[in-house]
Amino acid sequence: MDESRQSPTSAGVVLRKLMPPPALCGFLLLLALVFAVSYAVGAAAGPVAPGMHGTSDSEGGGTGGGEDMGDMDMHGGGH
């Protein structure tokens, strides 16, 4: 009878060892909540850069991010 009483206790100990600490679960939940809120605020604000286009562009069908580079030097060195 002692073995049957110890079996659930040892199973509970093993289960507690496999579970992450409650503080870690709370932190991950808070991190996901902050990410969701910031994503929602960013989606509501829309694009903030002048001339920024969406993914459905009638001219080239691209994202509009790398088409017009202006006078930017892409060599990146010490010229």
C-alpha positions, -999 to 999 in steps of 0.1 A, spaced: 0 0 0 29 23 5 40 19 -31 6 30 -44 7 61 -22 42 70 -33 35 65 -70 12 96 -74 36 117 -53 66 108 -74 46 114 -106 37 148 -92 73 156 -85 83 146 -120 55 167 -135 66 197 -114 102 193 -125 92 193 -162 70 224 -160 87 258 -163 87 281 -133 55 303 -130 76 334 -133 88 324 -167 53 316 -178 41 350 -166 70 368 -183 63 351 -216 26 359 -213 34 395 -206 59 396 -236 32 382 -259 7 408 -246 31 437 -252 39 425 -287 2 421 -296 -6 456 -283 24 472 -301 14 454 -333 -22 466 -330 -10 502 -324 14 500 -354 -13 487 -376 -37 514 -366 -11 541 -371 -2 530 -406 29 538 -425 48 567 -410 75 572 -437 67 596 -465 61 578 -498 59 544 -482 37 520 -503 19 488 -495 26 454 -510 1 459 -538 18 485 -560 3 490 -595 36 501 -611 59 472 -604 39 449 -581 67 450 -555 69 463 -520 81 497 -529 110 495 -505 140 493 -528 129 507 -561 137 544 -557 170 547 -539 177 583 -551 214 594 -546 222 568 -519 257 553 -523 255 515 -520 293 509 -521 296 514 -484 334 518 -483 359 545 -477 358 564 -510 
